[in-house]
Amino acid sequence: MDILVIGAGAWGTALAASAGARHRVTLWARDPAQAAELASRRENLHYLPGCRLPDGVTVASPQAGGIAELAPRHALVIVATPMAGLRETLTALRDCPQPVAWLCKGFEAPVSQPYGLLGHEIRAEVAPGLAAGALSGPSFAQEVAAGQPTALVAASDSALVRSTLVAAFHGPALRVYATEDLPGVEVGGAVKNVLAIATGLCDGLALGLNARAALVTRGLAEMTRLGVALGARAETFMGLSGLGDLVLTATGDLSRNRRVGLLLAQGRTLQQAVESLGHVAEGVYSARTVVQRARRLGVRMPIADAVVDLLDGRLTPEQAVTTLMGRDPATEYS
């Protein structure tokens, strides 16, 4: 199979390397200089050092053609841009006849609406005829690139997209499950980043394992409430893209969002925390859009609210904990 991966960050490079062992993959980098370095060194030194690209991966850049020109030559197109670049990329691909799937997780900043949209909502606006979906689930790029066992979810309302994603990436070290619940998978991917900041804060303040378990569980309830309000199935959040991705991102040492919470607990400013990462922590940018969308829908998300107040400087780490613990009693499933 011929696969085009648009975006040569850590995750795009990791999936290109994984698929390149069995398929022909073109890894497209926006920056010609980065593309030249990748092609010569066969390694992404900035985003994924130590991962050597297999012979099945060819590196391209705008000098070799734009994505709208390259896409029809491939059987599958993977969009590995940050959330902020998804609208522009899907617009360029709006006439693509091949299946398209994005990897980014989150709500975009408000553009066409007074609130941020999920990926499938952006697709509906800019490329309604595109057969598309998302590839998501609990996964660190470094482990996928190293061939460590991983399970992902191919989500789309198109059976062709789901089956193509499975054919492209399912293999000895990577299991790919299919679902039609694209909204649920996307909500899980967006909200877990916000909750990982809260869990990092919890661990950074040494609140204990009881507190961490409570935070992850109540965070899952918030995620589910928002997802159901946006048309998702409740059971999706007990799967890989809900509970699975939340547990990984909230507790894994490779999680950038968790690291932000840990650094804030140590007294770092938000700017210092973000600058120290060297990579994007999507939860920092999507927390406000998650809360904004929840409020418009009348969905209660007290943990996400506290994260936003913390990021905006309205609460200290200690005050955020006090706020959450001081809420009135409630029944568990209300």
C-alpha positions as CSV (number, residue, x, y, z in Angstrom):
1,M,0.0,0.0,0.0
2,D,1.2,3.6,-0.8
3,I,0.7,5.9,2.2
4,L,1.2,9.6,2.5
5,V,2.0,11.0,6.0
6,I,1.7,14.8,6.1
7,G,3.8,16.2,9.0
8,A,7.2,15.0,10.2
9,G,6.8,15.6,13.9
10,A,7.2,12.8,16.5
11,W,3.9,11.0,15.8
12,G,4.0,11.3,12.1
13,T,7.5,10.0,12.0
14,A,6.7,7.1,14.3
15,L,3.7,6.0,12.2
16,A,5.7,6.4,9.0
17,A,8.5,4.2,10.5
18,S,6.0,1.6,11.7
19,A,4.2,1.3,8.4
20,G,7.3,1.7,6.3
21,A,8.5,-1.8,7.3
22,R,5.6,-3.3,5.3
23,H,4.3,-0.5,3.0
24,R,5.6,2.3,0.8
25,V,5.4,5.5,2.8
26,T,6.0,9.1,1.8
27,L,6.7,11.3,4.8
28,W,6.0,14.9,3.8
29,A,7.7,17.7,5.8
30,R,6.6,21.3,5.4
31,D,10.2,22.6,5.9
32,P,12.5,21.7,3.0
33,A,15.5,21.9,5.3
34,Q,14.0,19.3,7.7
35,A,13.1,17.1,4.8
36,A,16.6,17.2,3.5
37,E,18.0,16.3,6.9
38,L,15.5,13.5,7.3
39,A,16.4,12.1,3.9
40,S,20.1,12.2,4.4
41,R,20.3,11.0,8.0
42,R,17.2,8.7,8.0
43,E,16.5,9.9,11.5
44,N,14.3,12.7,13.0
45,L,16.9,14.2,15.3
46,H,14.6,16.9,16.7
47,Y,11.4,15.1,17.3
48,L,12.3,11.4,17.5
49,P,16.0,10.8,17.9
50,G,17.1,7.2,17.8
51,C,14.4,6.1,15.4
52,R,15.8,5.1,12.0
53,L,13.5,5.3,9.1
54,P,13.2,2.0,7.2
55,D,13.9,1.7,3.5
56,G,10.2,1.8,2.7
57,V,10.0,5.5,3.8
58,T,10.6,8.2,1.2
59,V,10.9,11.8,2.5
60,A,9.3,14.6,0.5
61,S,8.7,18.4,0.9
62,P,6.9,21.1,-1.0
63,Q,9.7,21.1,-3.5
64,A,8.5,17.7,-4.6
65,G,4.9,18.9,-4.8
66,G,2.0,20.1,-2.6
67,I,-0.1,17.7,-0.6
68,A,-3.1,18.2,-2.9
69,E,-1.0,17.0,-5.8
70,L,0.7,14.1,-3.9
71,A,-2.4,12.8,-2.2
72,P,-4.2,11.1,-5.2
73,R,-1.1,9.0,-5.8
74,H,-1.5,7.2,-2.5
75,A,-4.0,4.8,-1.2
76,L,-4.2,6.5,2.2
77,V,-3.4,10.0,3.5
78,I,-2.5,10.5,7.2
79,V,-2.6,14.1,8.5
80,A,0.0,14.4,11.3
81,T,-0.2,18.1,11.9
82,P,-1.0,19.8,15.2
83,M,-4.7,20.6,15.7
84,A,-4.0,24.2,14.6
85,G,-3.1,23.0,11.2
86,L,-5.9,20.5,10.6
87,R,-8.4,23.0,9.0
88,E,-5.8,24.2,6.4
89,T,-4.7,20.7,5.6
90,L,-8.3,19.3,5.2
91,T,-9.1,22.3,3.0
92,A,-6.2,21.5,0.7
93,L,-7.4,17.8,0.6
94,R,-11.1,18.5,0.1
95,D,-11.1,16.9,-3.4
96,C,-8.9,14.0,-2.5
97,P,-10.6,10.7,-3.6
98,Q,-8.6,8.6,-1.2
99,P,-9.3,7.9,2.5
100,V,-7.9,10.5,4.9
101,A,-7.3,10.2,8.7
102,W,-5.9,12.7,11.2
103,L,-3.8,12.0,14.3
104,C,-4.2,15.3,16.2
105,K,-6.3,15.4,19.4
106,G,-8.2,18.4,20.7
107,F,-10.6,21.2,19.9
108,E,-9.3,23.9,17.6
109,A,-9.4,27.5,18.7
110,P,-12.6,29.2,17.6
111,V,-12.6,30.0,13.9
112,S,-15.9,29.7,12.2
113,Q,-18.0,29.4,15.4
114,P,-17.8,31.1,18.8
115,Y,-16.4,27.8,20.1
116,G,-13.8,25.3,19.1
117,L,-14.6,22.4,16.8
118,L,-13.5,18.7,16.8
119,G,-11.8,17.3,13.7
120,H,-14.9,15.7,12.3
121,E,-16.8,19.0,12.7
122,I,-14.0,20.9,10.8
123,R,-14.2,18.3,8.1
124,A,-17.9,18.9,7.8
125,E,-17.2,22.6,7.2
126,V,-14.3,22.5,4.8
127,A,-14.4,19.1,3.1
128,P,-17.8,17.5,3.6
129,G,-17.3,15.1,0.7
130,L,-14.0,13.7,2.1
131,A,-14.0,10.1,3.3
132,A,-12.1,10.7,6.6
133,G,-11.7,9.8,10.2
134,A,-9.2,9.7,13.1
135,L,-6.5,7.3,14.2
136,S,-6.3,7.6,18.0
137,G,-5.7,5.7,21.2
138,P,-3.1,5.3,24.0
139,S,0.2,5.7,22.3
140,F,3.5,7.4,22.9
141,A,5.4,8.0,19.6
142,Q,8.7,6.7,21.0
143,E,7.2,3.3,21.9
144,V,5.5,2.9,18.5
145,A,8.7,3.8,16.7
146,A,10.6,1.2,18.8
147,G,8.1,-1.5,17.9
148,Q,6.7,-1.9,21.4
149,P,3.2,-3.4,21.6
150,T,0.4,-0.8,21.1
151,A,-3.3,-0.7,20.4
152,L,-5.0,2.1,18.5
153,V,-8.5,2.9,17.3
154,A,-9.5,3.6,13.7
155,A,-12.6,5.8,13.9
156,S,-14.8,6.9,11.0
157,D,-18.3,6.9,9.7
158,S,-16.8,5.4,6.5
159,A,-16.2,1.6,6.4
160,L,-13.6,2.3,3.7
161,V,-11.6,4.6,6.0
162,R,-11.8,2.1,8.8
163,S,-10.7,-0.9,6.8
164,T,-7.9,1.0,5.0
165,L,-6.5,2.2,8.4
166,V,-6.5,-1.4,9.7
167,A,-4.8,-2.7,6.6
168,A,-2.2,0.0,6.7
169,F,-1.2,-0.2,10.4
170,H,-2.3,-3.5,11.9
171,G,0.7,-5.7,12.4
172,P,2.8,-7.7,14.8
173,A,3.4,-4.9,17.3
174,L,0.4,-2.6,16.5
175,R,-3.2,-3.7,16.9
176,V,-5.9,-1.5,15.3
177,Y,-9.5,-1.7,16.4
178,A,-12.3,-0.1,14.3
179,T,-15.3,2.0,15.5
180,E,-17.9,4.2,13.9
181,D,-18.0,6.5,16.9
182,L,-15.8,9.2,15.6
183,P,-17.2,11.9,18.0
184,G,-16.5,9.7,21.0
185,V,-12.9,8.9,20.0
186,E,-12.2,12.6,19.4
187,V,-13.7,13.8,22.7
188,G,-11.6,11.2,24.5
189,G,-8.4,12.4,22.8
190,A,-9.2,16.0,23.5
191,V,-10.2,15.8,27.2
192,K,-7.6,13.3,28.4
193,N,-4.8,15.9,27.8
194,V,-6.6,18.4,30.1
195,L,-7.0,15.7,32.8
196,A,-3.4,14.7,32.5
197,I,-2.4,18.2,33.5
198,A,-4.6,17.8,36.6
199,T,-3.1,14.4,37.4
200,G,0.5,15.7,37.0
201,L,-0.4,18.5,39.5
202,C,-1.8,15.9,41.9
203,D,1.4,13.9,41.8
204,G,3.6,16.9,41.9
205,L,1.9,18.0,45.1
206,A,2.4,14.5,46.5
207,L,-1.3,14.1,47.3
208,G,-1.1,10.3,47.1
209,L,-2.4,7.4,45.1
210,N,-5.9,7.7,46.5
211,A,-6.1,11.2,45.1
212,R,-4.8,10.1,41.7
213,A,-7.3,7.3,41.4
214,A,-10.1,9.6,42.3
215,L,-9.0,12.2,39.9
216,V,-8.7,9.8,36.9
217,T,-12.1,8.2,37.7
218,R,-13.9,11.5,38.1
219,G,-12.1,12.8,35.1
220,L,-13.4,9.9,33.0
221,A,-17.0,10.8,34.2
222,E,-16.5,14.4,32.9
223,M,-15.1,13.2,29.6
224,T,-18.1,10.9,29.2
225,R,-20.7,13.6,30.0
226,L,-19.2,15.9,27.4
227,G,-18.9,13.1,24.8
228,V,-22.5,12.0,25.2
229,A,-23.7,15.6,24.9
230,L,-21.8,15.8,21.5
231,G,-23.4,12.6,20.2
232,A,-20.9,10.0,21.3
233,R,-21.7,6.6,22.7
234,A,-21.0,6.2,26.5
235,E,-19.3,2.8,26.0
236,T,-16.6,4.4,23.9
237,F,-15.1,6.0,26.9
238,M,-14.5,2.7,28.6
239,G,-12.3,1.7,25.6
240,L,-8.9,2.5,24.2
241,S,-9.6,6.1,23.2
242,G,-11.3,6.9,26.5
243,L,-10.0,5.1,29.6
244,G,-7.0,3.7,27.8
245,D,-5.7,7.1,26.6
246,L,-6.5,8.8,29.8
247,V,-4.6,6.3,32.0
248,L,-1.6,6.5,29.6
249,T,-1.4,10.3,29.4
250,A,-2.3,10.9,33.1
251,T,0.3,8.4,34.5
252,G,3.0,7.9,31.9
253,D,6.3,9.5,32.3
254,L,6.5,10.3,28.6
255,S,3.4,12.4,28.8
256,R,4.0,16.1,28.0
257,N,0.7,17.2,29.5
258,R,1.4,15.3,32.7
259,R,4.8,17.0,32.8
260,V,3.1,20.4,32.7
261,G,1.1,19.6,35.8
262,L,4.2,18.4,37.6
263,L,6.2,21.5,36.7
264,L,3.3,23.8,37.8
265,A,3.2,22.0,41.2
266,Q,6.9,22.7,41.5
267,G,6.2,26.4,41.2
268,R,7.1,27.0,37.6
269,T,5.1,29.5,35.6
270,L,3.1,28.2,32.7
271,Q,5.5,29.8,30.2
272,Q,8.5,28.1,31.9
273,A,6.7,24.8,31.9
274,V,5.8,24.9,28.2
275,E,9.2,26.2,27.1
276,S,11.0,23.4,29.0
277,L,9.1,20.7,27.1
278,G,10.5,21.5,23.6
279,H,7.3,20.0,22.1
280,V,3.6,20.9,22.0
281,A,1.4,20.0,25.1
282,E,-2.0,20.0,23.5
283,G,-3.8,20.1,26.8
284,V,-2.5,23.6,27.5
285,Y,-4.1,24.9,24.3
286,S,-7.3,22.9,24.3
287,A,-8.3,23.2,28.0
288,R,-10.1,26.5,27.4
289,T,-11.9,25.2,24.3
290,V,-12.9,22.1,26.2
291,V,-14.4,24.1,29.0
292,Q,-16.0,26.6,26.7
293,R,-17.7,23.9,24.7
294,A,-18.9,22.1,27.9
295,R,-20.4,25.3,29.2
296,R,-22.4,26.0,26.0
297,L,-23.8,22.5,26.3
298,G,-24.5,22.8,30.0
299,V,-22.1,20.0,30.9
300,R,-20.4,20.1,34.3
301,M,-16.6,19.6,34.2
302,P,-15.2,20.8,37.6
303,I,-11.8,19.3,37.1
304,A,-11.4,20.9,33.6
305,D,-12.6,24.2,35.1
306,A,-9.9,24.0,37.8
307,V,-7.2,23.3,35.2
308,V,-8.3,26.4,33.2
309,D,-8.3,28.6,36.3
310,L,-4.8,27.2,37.1
311,L,-3.4,27.9,33.6
312,D,-4.9,31.4,33.6
313,G,-3.4,32.2,37.0
314,R,-6.7,32.6,38.8
315,L,-5.8,29.7,41.1
316,T,-2.5,28.4,42.6
317,P,-2.0,24.6,42.6
318,E,-3.0,24.4,46.2
319,Q,-6.1,26.5,45.7
320,A,-7.1,24.3,42.7
321,V,-7.1,21.3,45.0
322,T,-9.0,23.1,47.7
323,T,-11.6,24.2,45.2
324,L,-12.2,20.6,44.0
325,M,-12.3,19.1,47.5
326,G,-14.6,21.8,48.8
327,R,-17.4,21.1,46.3
328,D,-20.8,20.1,47.7
329,P,-21.6,16.3,48.1
330,A,-23.1,14.6,45.1
331,T,-24.2,11.2,44.0
332,E,-21.6,9.4,41.9
333,Y,-23.6,9.1,38.6
334,S,-25.5,12.4,38.6
